[in-house]
Each structure stands twice: as structure tokens, then as C-alpha cells.
Amino acid sequence: MLQGQKVVCINDTFADFIRVIYTQLPVKGTTYTIREVFLGREKVLHGGDSATVGLLLKELHNPPDPFHAGQQELGFSSERFAPLEGLPSEKNEEETTTKLGIYHNPCVN
């Protein structure tokens, strides 16, 4: 998944504690645009030590991650989404590749 790509939510089941810390959550069947791709922790609680691919979406905005020293925005696991259409331009792919590994936000699984 790449910045600028359209995706559709395939899993909108969230734990109650996620509903408390997020202000906006994706809805199953709704189309979104990826605004950022990042490498995130596997678990929100206790700063998990395994990585997963996380997404920030243009249509949704959330508060800073309370478990990240940099207070970056809370994101979503890429596994909650399926690609809807072709890939964005090559320029966006290069920007996304550069960003991977820089961000350490948790992803919602």
C-alpha cells in the first residue's frame, strides 16, 4: 500500500479501549485515501516490539499516540484495508519508501 492509493475498509471491529482513544475510526465498506504509510508497533498497549505496516488516512484524523514519545498521530493497521484501484504515481512510491522505518506509531489491529 502506498501514499495516495485508494483502499476500502474490510474490518471495522474495534475493542472498547480503541474507541476511547481514537476520535475517528474507519467503517467497513467505506473508501479511503492513504495519506501516509509508516512502520508501527504490533500492539498499542505496552509498546509492542514487533512491527506492522500502519496507515494514516486523508479522510480520518486522530489524536496523538499516547504511547509514543514523539506524539505522532494514531494510525491503523494496513490489514484492515484492501486496495481499491491501481497504484499511485511512482513519485509517491519513492516518498513512501523513504518514510518507512522513520515512524514508530502503533497500529490498531
Backbone atoms as SQL, in Angstrom:
CREATE TABLE atoms (id INTEGER PRIMARY KEY, chain TEXT, resi INTEGER, resn TEXT, atom TEXT, x REAL, y REAL, z REAL);
INSERT INTO atoms VALUES
  (1, 'A', 1, 'MET', 'N', 0.846, -1.178, 0.000),
  (2, 'A', 1, 'MET', 'CA', 0.000, 0.000, 0.000),
  (3, 'A', 1, 'MET', 'C', 0.889, 1.238, 0.000),
  (4, 'A', 2, 'LEU', 'N', 0.442, 2.235, -0.759),
  (5, 'A', 2, 'LEU', 'CA', 1.261, 3.418, -0.961),
  (6, 'A', 2, 'LEU', 'C', 0.472, 4.697, -0.744),
  (7, 'A', 3, 'GLN', 'N', 1.189, 5.747, -0.423),
  (8, 'A', 3, 'GLN', 'CA', 0.589, 7.061, -0.245),
  (9, 'A', 3, 'GLN', 'C', -0.179, 7.441, -1.504),
  (10, 'A', 4, 'GLY', 'N', -1.402, 7.924, -1.331),
  (11, 'A', 4, 'GLY', 'CA', -2.247, 8.324, -2.454),
  (12, 'A', 4, 'GLY', 'C', -3.145, 7.225, -2.983),
  (13, 'A', 5, 'GLN', 'N', -2.918, 5.993, -2.576),
  (14, 'A', 5, 'GLN', 'CA', -3.707, 4.858, -3.043),
  (15, 'A', 5, 'GLN', 'C', -5.071, 4.840, -2.360),
  (16, 'A', 6, 'LYS', 'N', -6.093, 4.431, -3.102),
  (17, 'A', 6, 'LYS', 'CA', -7.440, 4.262, -2.555),
  (18, 'A', 6, 'LYS', 'C', -7.552, 2.858, -1.979),
  (19, 'A', 7, 'VAL', 'N', -8.149, 2.764, -0.787),
  (20, 'A', 7, 'VAL', 'CA', -8.356, 1.481, -0.122),
  (21, 'A', 7, 'VAL', 'C', -9.779, 1.443, 0.424),
  (22, 'A', 8, 'VAL', 'N', -10.272, 0.238, 0.650),
  (23, 'A', 8, 'VAL', 'CA', -11.590, 0.070, 1.250),
  (24, 'A', 8, 'VAL', 'C', -11.414, -0.669, 2.567),
  (25, 'A', 9, 'CYS', 'N', -12.134, -0.240, 3.587),
  (26, 'A', 9, 'CYS', 'CA', -12.059, -0.881, 4.900),
  (27, 'A', 9, 'CYS', 'C', -12.762, -2.232, 4.835),
  (28, 'A', 10, 'ILE', 'N', -12.074, -3.274, 5.318),
  (29, 'A', 10, 'ILE', 'CA', -12.648, -4.621, 5.334),
  (30, 'A', 10, 'ILE', 'C', -12.849, -5.136, 6.760),
  (31, 'A', 11, 'ASN', 'N', -12.396, -4.367, 7.753),
  (32, 'A', 11, 'ASN', 'CA', -12.546, -4.784, 9.151),
  (33, 'A', 11, 'ASN', 'C', -12.711, -3.542, 10.011),
  (34, 'A', 12, 'ASP', 'N', -13.917, -3.339, 10.543),
  (35, 'A', 12, 'ASP', 'CA', -14.159, -2.189, 11.413),
  (36, 'A', 12, 'ASP', 'C', -14.569, -2.606, 12.827),
  (37, 'A', 13, 'THR', 'N', -14.089, -3.772, 13.252),
  (38, 'A', 13, 'THR', 'CA', -14.350, -4.243, 14.609),
  (39, 'A', 13, 'THR', 'C', -13.211, -3.780, 15.501),
  (40, 'A', 14, 'PHE', 'N', -13.535, -2.957, 16.511),
  (41, 'A', 14, 'PHE', 'CA', -12.534, -2.389, 17.406),
  (42, 'A', 14, 'PHE', 'C', -12.873, -2.680, 18.856),
  (43, 'A', 15, 'ALA', 'N', -11.847, -2.871, 19.660),
  (44, 'A', 15, 'ALA', 'CA', -12.021, -3.056, 21.104),
  (45, 'A', 15, 'ALA', 'C', -12.519, -1.743, 21.711),
  (46, 'A', 16, 'ASP', 'N', -13.170, -1.840, 22.847),
  (47, 'A', 16, 'ASP', 'CA', -13.712, -0.654, 23.517),
  (48, 'A', 16, 'ASP', 'C', -12.637, 0.375, 23.837),
  (49, 'A', 17, 'PHE', 'N', -11.443, -0.071, 24.253),
  (50, 'A', 17, 'PHE', 'CA', -10.404, 0.895, 24.615),
  (51, 'A', 17, 'PHE', 'C', -9.939, 1.691, 23.397),
  (52, 'A', 18, 'ILE', 'N', -10.034, 1.109, 22.203),
  (53, 'A', 18, 'ILE', 'CA', -9.672, 1.826, 20.976),
  (54, 'A', 18, 'ILE', 'C', -10.693, 2.927, 20.718),
  (55, 'A', 19, 'ARG', 'N', -11.937, 2.629, 20.947),
  (56, 'A', 19, 'ARG', 'CA', -12.993, 3.627, 20.747),
  (57, 'A', 19, 'ARG', 'C', -12.835, 4.817, 21.690),
  (58, 'A', 20, 'VAL', 'N', -12.164, 4.604, 22.803),
  (59, 'A', 20, 'VAL', 'CA', -11.935, 5.680, 23.774),
  (60, 'A', 20, 'VAL', 'C', -10.808, 6.606, 23.321),
  (61, 'A', 21, 'ILE', 'N', -9.707, 6.048, 22.787),
  (62, 'A', 21, 'ILE', 'CA', -8.548, 6.886, 22.462),
  (63, 'A', 21, 'ILE', 'C', -8.575, 7.456, 21.039),
  (64, 'A', 22, 'TYR', 'N', -9.362, 6.881, 20.148),
  (65, 'A', 22, 'TYR', 'CA', -9.492, 7.394, 18.782),
  (66, 'A', 22, 'TYR', 'C', -10.724, 8.285, 18.682),
  (67, 'A', 23, 'THR', 'N', -10.643, 9.318, 17.854),
  (68, 'A', 23, 'THR', 'CA', -11.809, 10.166, 17.620),
  (69, 'A', 23, 'THR', 'C', -12.542, 9.774, 16.342),
  (70, 'A', 24, 'GLN', 'N', -11.813, 9.184, 15.372),
  (71, 'A', 24, 'GLN', 'CA', -12.426, 8.756, 14.116),
  (72, 'A', 24, 'GLN', 'C', -11.913, 7.364, 13.752),
  (73, 'A', 25, 'LEU', 'N', -12.845, 6.474, 13.430),
  (74, 'A', 25, 'LEU', 'CA', -12.497, 5.103, 13.054),
  (75, 'A', 25, 'LEU', 'C', -13.054, 4.803, 11.663),
  (76, 'A', 26, 'PRO', 'N', -12.371, 3.948, 10.912),
  (77, 'A', 26, 'PRO', 'CA', -12.888, 3.586, 9.591),
  (78, 'A', 26, 'PRO', 'C', -14.134, 2.714, 9.694),
  (79, 'A', 27, 'VAL', 'N', -14.934, 2.759, 8.633),
  (80, 'A', 27, 'VAL', 'CA', -16.183, 1.995, 8.569),
  (81, 'A', 27, 'VAL', 'C', -16.071, 0.997, 7.428),
  (82, 'A', 28, 'LYS', 'N', -16.433, -0.253, 7.715),
  (83, 'A', 28, 'LYS', 'CA', -16.364, -1.319, 6.722),
  (84, 'A', 28, 'LYS', 'C', -17.140, -0.928, 5.465),
  (85, 'A', 29, 'GLY', 'N', -16.498, -1.153, 4.300),
  (86, 'A', 29, 'GLY', 'CA', -17.120, -0.853, 3.024),
  (87, 'A', 29, 'GLY', 'C', -16.891, 0.571, 2.537),
  (88, 'A', 30, 'THR', 'N', -16.295, 1.412, 3.370),
  (89, 'A', 30, 'THR', 'CA', -16.038, 2.804, 3.002),
  (90, 'A', 30, 'THR', 'C', -14.659, 2.934, 2.356),
  (91, 'A', 31, 'THR', 'N', -14.563, 3.779, 1.353),
  (92, 'A', 31, 'THR', 'CA', -13.303, 4.013, 0.641),
  (93, 'A', 31, 'THR', 'C', -12.539, 5.163, 1.281),
  (94, 'A', 32, 'TYR', 'N', -11.221, 4.981, 1.408),
  (95, 'A', 32, 'TYR', 'CA', -10.338, 5.988, 1.992),
  (96, 'A', 32, 'TYR', 'C', -9.116, 6.162, 1.098),
  (97, 'A', 33, 'THR', 'N', -8.389, 7.275, 1.316),
  (98, 'A', 33, 'THR', 'CA', -7.155, 7.560, 0.595),
  (99, 'A', 33, 'THR', 'C', -6.007, 7.554, 1.592),
  (100, 'A', 34, 'ILE', 'N', -4.957, 6.806, 1.289),
  (101, 'A', 34, 'ILE', 'CA', -3.803, 6.738, 2.187),
  (102, 'A', 34, 'ILE', 'C', -3.049, 8.057, 2.121),
  (103, 'A', 35, 'ARG', 'N', -2.863, 8.704, 3.274),
  (104, 'A', 35, 'ARG', 'CA', -2.063, 9.934, 3.296),
  (105, 'A', 35, 'ARG', 'C', -0.659, 9.677, 3.785),
  (106, 'A', 36, 'GLU', 'N', -0.456, 8.572, 4.509),
  (107, 'A', 36, 'GLU', 'CA', 0.889, 8.233, 4.971),
  (108, 'A', 36, 'GLU', 'C', 0.958, 6.748, 5.300),
  (109, 'A', 37, 'VAL', 'N', 2.103, 6.141, 4.994),
  (110, 'A', 37, 'VAL', 'CA', 2.389, 4.750, 5.335),
  (111, 'A', 37, 'VAL', 'C', 3.563, 4.785, 6.301),
  (112, 'A', 38, 'PHE', 'N', 3.474, 4.021, 7.388),
  (113, 'A', 38, 'PHE', 'CA', 4.551, 4.030, 8.374),
  (114, 'A', 38, 'PHE', 'C', 4.763, 2.651, 8.970),
  (115, 'A', 39, 'LEU', 'N', 5.916, 2.457, 9.549),
  (116, 'A', 39, 'LEU', 'CA', 6.234, 1.231, 10.253),
  (117, 'A', 39, 'LEU', 'C', 5.810, 1.435, 11.696),
  (118, 'A', 40, 'GLY', 'N', 4.899, 0.607, 12.175),
  (119, 'A', 40, 'GLY', 'CA', 4.354, 0.784, 13.515),
  (120, 'A', 40, 'GLY', 'C', 4.562, -0.439, 14.382),
  (121, 'A', 41, 'ARG', 'N', 4.259, -0.280, 15.665),
  (122, 'A', 41, 'ARG', 'CA', 4.338, -1.392, 16.616),
  (123, 'A', 41, 'ARG', 'C', 3.124, -2.300, 16.443),
  (124, 'A', 42, 'GLU', 'N', 3.304, -3.566, 16.757),
  (125, 'A', 42, 'GLU', 'CA', 2.228, -4.544, 16.620),
  (126, 'A', 42, 'GLU', 'C', 1.096, -4.283, 17.608),
  (127, 'A', 43, 'LYS', 'N', 1.424, -3.879, 18.811),
  (128, 'A', 43, 'LYS', 'CA', 0.412, -3.684, 19.842),
  (129, 'A', 43, 'LYS', 'C', 0.424, -2.254, 20.342),
  (130, 'A', 44, 'VAL', 'N', -0.765, -1.715, 20.631),
  (131, 'A', 44, 'VAL', 'CA', -0.865, -0.361, 21.160),
  (132, 'A', 44, 'VAL', 'C', -0.392, -0.336, 22.603),
  (133, 'A', 45, 'LEU', 'N', -0.860, -1.266, 23.400),
  (134, 'A', 45, 'LEU', 'CA', -0.512, -1.281, 24.810),
  (135, 'A', 45, 'LEU', 'C', 0.892, -1.823, 25.031),
  (136, 'A', 46, 'HIS', 'N', 1.600, -1.247, 25.932),
  (137, 'A', 46, 'HIS', 'CA', 2.938, -1.679, 26.346),
  (138, 'A', 46, 'HIS', 'C', 3.977, -1.592, 25.236),
  (139, 'A', 47, 'GLY', 'N', 3.725, -0.785, 24.214),
  (140, 'A', 47, 'GLY', 'CA', 4.717, -0.552, 23.164),
  (141, 'A', 47, 'GLY', 'C', 5.271, -1.820, 22.565),
  (142, 'A', 48, 'GLY', 'N', 4.440, -2.620, 21.959),
  (143, 'A', 48, 'GLY', 'CA', 4.847, -3.889, 21.367),
  (144, 'A', 48, 'GLY', 'C', 6.166, -3.819, 20.616),
  (145, 'A', 49, 'ASP', 'N', 6.844, -4.944, 20.517),
  (146, 'A', 49, 'ASP', 'CA', 8.178, -4.944, 19.927),
  (147, 'A', 49, 'ASP', 'C', 8.226, -5.518, 18.512),
  (148, 'A', 50, 'SER', 'N', 7.123, -5.966, 17.957),
  (149, 'A', 50, 'SER', 'CA', 7.139, -6.419, 16.575),
  (150, 'A', 50, 'SER', 'C', 6.475, -5.352, 15.704),
  (151, 'A', 51, 'ALA', 'N', 6.902, -5.269, 14.455),
  (152, 'A', 51, 'ALA', 'CA', 6.440, -4.195, 13.570),
  (153, 'A', 51, 'ALA', 'C', 5.320, -4.656, 12.646),
  (154, 'A', 52, 'THR', 'N', 4.546, -3.708, 12.206),
  (155, 'A', 52, 'THR', 'CA', 3.495, -3.907, 11.232),
  (156, 'A', 52, 'THR', 'C', 3.414, -2.647, 10.375),
  (157, 'A', 53, 'VAL', 'N', 2.747, -2.723, 9.239),
  (158, 'A', 53, 'VAL', 'CA', 2.584, -1.544, 8.391),
  (159, 'A', 53, 'VAL', 'C', 1.328, -0.805, 8.830),
  (160, 'A', 54, 'GLY', 'N', 1.500, 0.472, 9.101),
  (161, 'A', 54, 'GLY', 'CA', 0.385, 1.300, 9.540),
  (162, 'A', 54, 'GLY', 'C', 0.018, 2.335, 8.491),
  (163, 'A', 55, 'LEU', 'N', -1.214, 2.826, 8.595),
  (164, 'A', 55, 'LEU', 'CA', -1.713, 3.812, 7.648),
  (165, 'A', 55, 'LEU', 'C', -2.344, 4.984, 8.367),
  (166, 'A', 56, 'LEU', 'N', -2.150, 6.175, 7.807),
  (167, 'A', 56, 'LEU', 'CA', -2.943, 7.345, 8.143),
  (168, 'A', 56, 'LEU', 'C', -3.783, 7.623, 6.911),
  (169, 'A', 57, 'LEU', 'N', -5.027, 8.016, 7.115),
  (170, 'A', 57, 'LEU', 'CA', -5.962, 8.206, 6.019),
  (171, 'A', 57, 'LEU', 'C', -6.349, 9.672, 5.885),
  (172, 'A', 58, 'LYS', 'N', -6.459, 10.158, 4.647),
  (173, 'A', 58, 'LYS', 'CA', -6.800, 11.563, 4.409),
  (174, 'A', 58, 'LYS', 'C', -8.144, 11.929, 5.020),
  (175, 'A', 59, 'GLU', 'N', -9.061, 10.999, 5.024),
  (176, 'A', 59, 'GLU', 'CA', -10.427, 11.287, 5.465),
  (177, 'A', 59, 'GLU', 'C', -10.609, 11.209, 6.987),
  (178, 'A', 60, 'LEU', 'N', -9.642, 10.630, 7.689),
  (179, 'A', 60, 'LEU', 'CA', -9.755, 10.468, 9.139),
  (180, 'A', 60, 'LEU', 'C', -8.560, 11.095, 9.843),
  (181, 'A', 61, 'HIS', 'N', -8.819, 11.750, 10.957),
  (182, 'A', 61, 'HIS', 'CA', -7.749, 12.374, 11.749),
  (183, 'A', 61, 'HIS', 'C', -7.975, 12.027, 13.208),
  (184, 'A', 62, 'ASN', 'N', -6.898, 11.671, 13.903),
  (185, 'A', 62, 'ASN', 'CA', -6.986, 11.225, 15.289),
  (186, 'A', 62, 'ASN', 'C', -5.968, 11.943, 16.154),
  (187, 'A', 63, 'PRO', 'N', -6.112, 11.803, 17.466),
  (188, 'A', 63, 'PRO', 'CA', -5.187, 12.471, 18.381),
  (189, 'A', 63, 'PRO', 'C', -3.804, 11.828, 18.365),
  (190, 'A', 64, 'PRO', 'N', -2.847, 12.462, 19.014),
  (191, 'A', 64, 'PRO', 'CA', -1.506, 11.885, 19.107),
  (192, 'A', 64, 'PRO', 'C', -1.521, 10.557, 19.855),
  (193, 'A', 65, 'ASP', 'N', -0.594, 9.710, 19.498),
  (194, 'A', 65, 'ASP', 'CA', -0.403, 8.414, 20.139),
  (195, 'A', 65, 'ASP', 'C', 0.090, 8.628, 21.572),
  (196, 'A', 66, 'PRO', 'N', -0.671, 8.213, 22.574),
  (197, 'A', 66, 'PRO', 'CA', -0.259, 8.433, 23.963),
  (198, 'A', 66, 'PRO', 'C', 0.932, 7.571, 24.387),
  (199, 'A', 67, 'PHE', 'N', 1.293, 6.563, 23.576),
  (200, 'A', 67, 'PHE', 'CA', 2.392, 5.667, 23.932),
  (201, 'A', 67, 'PHE', 'C', 3.665, 5.946, 23.142),
  (202, 'A', 68, 'HIS', 'N', 3.680, 7.013, 22.362),
  (203, 'A', 68, 'HIS', 'CA', 4.843, 7.338, 21.533),
  (204, 'A', 68, 'HIS', 'C', 5.467, 8.648, 22.013),
  (205, 'A', 69, 'ALA', 'N', 6.757, 8.628, 22.233),
  (206, 'A', 69, 'ALA', 'CA', 7.459, 9.808, 22.730),
  (207, 'A', 69, 'ALA', 'C', 7.287, 11.001, 21.792),
  (208, 'A', 70, 'GLY', 'N', 7.205, 10.758, 20.499),
  (209, 'A', 70, 'GLY', 'CA', 7.045, 11.824, 19.521),
  (210, 'A', 70, 'GLY', 'C', 5.618, 12.311, 19.364),
  (211, 'A', 71, 'GLN', 'N', 4.685, 11.638, 20.032),
  (212, 'A', 71, 'GLN', 'CA', 3.263, 12.002, 19.988),
  (213, 'A', 71, 'GLN', 'C', 2.715, 12.090, 18.560),
  (214, 'A', 72, 'GLN', 'N', 3.107, 11.147, 17.719),
  (215, 'A', 72, 'GLN', 'CA', 2.585, 11.122, 16.361),
  (216, 'A', 72, 'GLN', 'C', 1.140, 10.632, 16.376),
  (217, 'A', 73, 'GLU', 'N', 0.424, 10.934, 15.328),
  (218, 'A', 73, 'GLU', 'CA', -0.987, 10.573, 15.229),
  (219, 'A', 73, 'GLU', 'C', -1.201, 9.059, 15.268),
  (220, 'A', 74, 'LEU', 'N', -2.273, 8.650, 15.921),
  (221, 'A', 74, 'LEU', 'CA', -2.656, 7.245, 15.951),
  (222, 'A', 74, 'LEU', 'C', -3.051, 6.798, 14.539),
  (223, 'A', 75, 'GLY', 'N', -2.598, 5.625, 14.136),
  (224, 'A', 75, 'GLY', 'CA', -2.890, 5.114, 12.801),
  (225, 'A', 75, 'GLY', 'C', -3.620, 3.782, 12.863),
  (226, 'A', 76, 'PHE', 'N', -3.759, 3.160, 11.709),
  (227, 'A', 76, 'PHE', 'CA', -4.487, 1.898, 11.574),
  (228, 'A', 76, 'PHE', 'C', -3.626, 0.855, 10.887),
  (229, 'A', 77, 'SER', 'N', -3.812, -0.393, 11.264),
  (230, 'A', 77, 'SER', 'CA', -3.115, -1.500, 10.616),
  (231, 'A', 77, 'SER', 'C', -3.559, -1.597, 9.157),
  (232, 'A', 78, 'SER', 'N', -2.596, -1.798, 8.272),
  (233, 'A', 78, 'SER', 'CA', -2.924, -1.946, 6.850),
  (234, 'A', 78, 'SER', 'C', -3.779, -3.188, 6.598),
  (235, 'A', 79, 'GLU', 'N', -3.764, -4.133, 7.517),
  (236, 'A', 79, 'GLU', 'CA', -4.552, -5.358, 7.357),
  (237, 'A', 79, 'GLU', 'C', -6.056, -5.103, 7.437),
  (238, 'A', 80, 'ARG', 'N', -6.444, -3.928, 7.879),
  (239, 'A', 80, 'ARG', 'CA', -7.860, -3.569, 7.942),
  (240, 'A', 80, 'ARG', 'C', -8.400, -3.086, 6.596),
  (241, 'A', 81, 'PHE', 'N', -7.526, -2.991, 5.580),
  (242, 'A', 81, 'PHE', 'CA', -7.899, -2.393, 4.303),
  (243, 'A', 81, 'PHE', 'C', -7.477, -3.260, 3.119),
  (244, 'A', 82, 'ALA', 'N', -8.233, -3.139, 2.038),
  (245, 'A', 82, 'ALA', 'CA', -7.897, -3.805, 0.776),
  (246, 'A', 82, 'ALA', 'C', -7.745, -2.733, -0.292),
  (247, 'A', 83, 'PRO', 'N', -6.788, -2.910, -1.207),
  (248, 'A', 83, 'PRO', 'CA', -6.625, -1.937, -2.299),
  (249, 'A', 83, 'PRO', 'C', -7.894, -1.872, -3.141),
  (250, 'A', 84, 'LEU', 'N', -8.246, -0.660, -3.556),
  (251, 'A', 84, 'LEU', 'CA', -9.460, -0.473, -4.343),
  (252, 'A', 84, 'LEU', 'C', -9.162, -0.306, -5.823),
  (253, 'A', 85, 'GLU', 'N', -8.014, 0.304, -6.122),
  (254, 'A', 85, 'GLU', 'CA', -7.677, 0.573, -7.518),
  (255, 'A', 85, 'GLU', 'C', -6.177, 0.503, -7.699),
  (256, 'A', 86, 'GLY', 'N', -5.703, 0.860, -8.867),
  (257, 'A', 86, 'GLY', 'CA', -4.280, 0.832, -9.180),
  (258, 'A', 86, 'GLY', 'C', -3.435, 1.667, -8.242),
  (259, 'A', 87, 'LEU', 'N', -2.141, 1.485, -8.363),
  (260, 'A', 87, 'LEU', 'CA', -1.188, 2.173, -7.505),
  (261, 'A', 87, 'LEU', 'C', -1.038, 3.638, -7.904),
  (262, 'A', 88, 'PRO', 'N', -0.671, 4.501, -6.932),
  (263, 'A', 88, 'PRO', 'CA', -0.444, 5.908, -7.244),
  (264, 'A', 88, 'PRO', 'C', 0.834, 6.091, -8.054),
  (265, 'A', 89, 'SER', 'N', 1.158, 7.320, -8.357),
  (266, 'A', 89, 'SER', 'CA', 2.328, 7.618, -9.179),
  (267, 'A', 89, 'SER', 'C', 3.622, 7.129, -8.555),
  (268, 'A', 90, 'GLU', 'N', 4.656, 6.977, -9.393),
  (269, 'A', 90, 'GLU', 'CA', 5.963, 6.500, -8.940),
  (270, 'A', 90, 'GLU', 'C', 6.569, 7.443, -7.916),
  (271, 'A', 91, 'LYS', 'N', 6.324, 8.744, -8.028),
  (272, 'A', 91, 'LYS', 'CA', 6.850, 9.730, -7.076),
  (273, 'A', 91, 'LYS', 'C', 6.352, 9.414, -5.670),
  (274, 'A', 92, 'ASN', 'N', 5.064, 9.125, -5.513),
  (275, 'A', 92, 'ASN', 'CA', 4.513, 8.791, -4.206),
  (276, 'A', 92, 'ASN', 'C', 5.130, 7.518, -3.651),
  (277, 'A', 93, 'GLU', 'N', 5.425, 6.547, -4.514),
  (278, 'A', 93, 'GLU', 'CA', 6.050, 5.302, -4.075),
  (279, 'A', 93, 'GLU', 'C', 7.421, 5.578, -3.473),
  (280, 'A', 94, 'GLU', 'N', 8.196, 6.458, -4.097),
  (281, 'A', 94, 'GLU', 'CA', 9.517, 6.804, -3.572),
  (282, 'A', 94, 'GLU', 'C', 9.404, 7.494, -2.230),
  (283, 'A', 95, 'GLU', 'N', 8.438, 8.396, -2.065),
  (284, 'A', 95, 'GLU', 'CA', 8.242, 9.103, -0.803),
  (285, 'A', 95, 'GLU', 'C', 7.861, 8.126, 0.301),
  (286, 'A', 96, 'THR', 'N', 7.006, 7.172, -0.016),
  (287, 'A', 96, 'THR', 'CA', 6.576, 6.191, 0.967),
  (288, 'A', 96, 'THR', 'C', 7.737, 5.319, 1.407),
  (289, 'A', 97, 'THR', 'N', 8.543, 4.856, 0.458),
  (290, 'A', 97, 'THR', 'CA', 9.693, 4.025, 0.782),
  (291, 'A', 97, 'THR', 'C', 10.650, 4.760, 1.702),
  (292, 'A', 98, 'THR', 'N', 10.845, 6.034, 1.462),
  (293, 'A', 98, 'THR', 'CA', 11.730, 6.846, 2.290),
  (294, 'A', 98, 'THR', 'C', 11.196, 6.951, 3.712),
  (295, 'A', 99, 'LYS', 'N', 9.890, 7.053, 3.861),
  (296, 'A', 99, 'LYS', 'CA', 9.291, 7.245, 5.181),
  (297, 'A', 99, 'LYS', 'C', 9.277, 5.969, 6.020),
  (298, 'A', 100, 'LEU', 'N', 9.229, 4.810, 5.388),
  (299, 'A', 100, 'LEU', 'CA', 9.163, 3.565, 6.155),
  (300, 'A', 100, 'LEU', 'C', 10.380, 3.459, 7.065),
  (301, 'A', 101, 'GLY', 'N', 10.153, 3.090, 8.288),
  (302, 'A', 101, 'GLY', 'CA', 11.242, 2.944, 9.247),
  (303, 'A', 101, 'GLY', 'C', 11.474, 4.199, 10.061),
  (304, 'A', 102, 'ILE', 'N', 10.924, 5.326, 9.636),
  (305, 'A', 102, 'ILE', 'CA', 11.109, 6.573, 10.374),
  (306, 'A', 102, 'ILE', 'C', 10.051, 6.687, 11.466),
  (307, 'A', 103, 'TYR', 'N', 8.848, 6.244, 11.196),
  (308, 'A', 103, 'TYR', 'CA', 7.733, 6.403, 12.123),
  (309, 'A', 103, 'TYR', 'C', 7.548, 5.149, 12.961),
  (310, 'A', 104, 'HIS', 'N', 7.202, 5.337, 14.192),
  (311, 'A', 104, 'HIS', 'CA', 7.017, 4.218, 15.098),
  (312, 'A', 104, 'HIS', 'C', 5.699, 4.360, 15.838),
  (313, 'A', 105, 'ASN', 'N', 4.637, 4.676, 15.104),
  (314, 'A', 105, 'ASN', 'CA', 3.297, 4.766, 15.685),
  (315, 'A', 105, 'ASN', 'C', 2.744, 3.366, 15.909),
  (316, 'A', 106, 'PRO', 'N', 1.850, 3.201, 16.878),
  (317, 'A', 106, 'PRO', 'CA', 1.185, 1.909, 16.985),
  (318, 'A', 106, 'PRO', 'C', 0.103, 1.824, 15.924),
  (319, 'A', 107, 'CYS', 'N', -0.211, 0.629, 15.542),
  (320, 'A', 107, 'CYS', 'CA', -1.307, 0.402, 14.606),
  (321, 'A', 107, 'CYS', 'C', -2.407, -0.295, 15.366),
  (322, 'A', 108, 'VAL', 'N', -3.610, -0.032, 14.986),
  (323, 'A', 108, 'VAL', 'CA', -4.739, -0.721, 15.576),
  (324, 'A', 108, 'VAL', 'C', -4.909, -2.019, 14.820),
  (325, 'A', 109, 'ASN', 'N', -4.862, -3.130, 15.499),
  (326, 'A', 109, 'ASN', 'CA', -5.025, -4.442, 14.847),
  (327, 'A', 109, 'ASN', 'C', -6.439, -4.913, 14.955);
